[in-house]
Amino acid sequence: MENKINAYNNVLELIGNTPLIKINNVTNSFKGEYYAKVEAFNPGHSAKDRIAIHIIEEAERKGLLHEDSTIIETTSGNTGFSIAMASIVKGYKCILAVSSKSSPDKIDMLRSMGAQVYVCPAHVSADDPRSYYEVAKRLHRETEGSIYINQYFNELNRAAHYASTGPEIWEQTNGNITHLVACSGTGGTISGTAKYLKEQNPNVKVIGVDAFGSVLKKYHETREFDANEIYPYRIEGLGKNLIPGATDFDVIDKFVKVTDEESAHTARQISGTEGLFVGYTSGAAMQAVKQLHADGEFDANSKVVVIFPDHGSRYMSKIYSDEWMEAQGFLNAVVEQEKPEIQFVK
């Protein structure tokens, strides 16, 4: 009998092959079947693990990374965590330019993973030298031997999902998927996944989720950048104030916009009714499904896959905080699911 221990060599080998889970309660009155691709089951608890390892290992193949190299990136939090995790395992340094809109939980996680973090103002234009895009570029220029991941304009972003997320969903649904609903930020997840699925079946309908305050939906419809669409919003990792080169708008059939408030409440609803502790963008994606169903997008034969990008633990100080929700004015408009009171033993 072979005395072999069944173990992974490191945490990075756990990336991908995330489960597809049927949504039972949020959609119990809806026509069709609804399934969540739950990316929080990646070791870094988000879909960004996929692009981090794909881009880093491609850089290694090209000889761009060596011992003590520095990896620099712009991030709303999740990509940074994934890069920091990979950097630890592979022995690289990590510098991250982070939006001030990122939750304190995310920023603390990045620092705990050894990353050097620069917090940049969220509500400045993309070409402002203080923006997290420009700060990352500057740090790359100033740091000898560094690489800049540049997820917003890196085609390897969508290539990672073409190689993994798309095939996984196709196999998990036995090719029966009719609709893909996914948030769009950098556009890598939705574009790469959509390209693969449409190659298998051109009739799969791909619907992107955008935020009010973002330019993506308007650009998809007009192919024109409209700065008048830009204003502050709260959802992290959704929408953009620029047009990401990593987004292939041609494989996306249409966009819907969701509000900060409804997305937050829907994330809480998922946690409270499905037992899936999901993040803000997962709430946004599911809120889009609700709106699409109300508009008659789905029928009894629909097999809808919605991507849940990350885990709720990164939003404890935001959407899962009653104090934060109340400060945003979000607790007044919608009746919250009743929470058990904390019982203090004396």
Secondary structure, 3 states (H helix, E strand, C coil): CCCCCCCCCCHHHHCCCCCEEECCCCCCCCCCEEEEEEHHHCCCCECHHHHHHHHHHHHHHCCCCCCCCEEEEEECCHHHHHHHHHHHHHCCEEEEEEECCCCHHHHHHHHHCCCEEEEECCCCCCCCCCCHHHHHHHHHHHCCCEEECCCCCCHHHHHHHHHCHHHHHHHHCCCCCCEEEEECCCCHHHHHHHHHHHHHCCCCEEEEEEECCCCHHHHHHHCCCCHHHCCCCCCCCCCCCCCCCCCCHHHCCEEEEECHHHHHHHHHHHHHHHCCCECHHHHHHHHHHHHHHHCCCCCCCCEEEEEECEEHHHHCCCCCCHHHHHHCCCCCCCCCCCCCCCCCCC
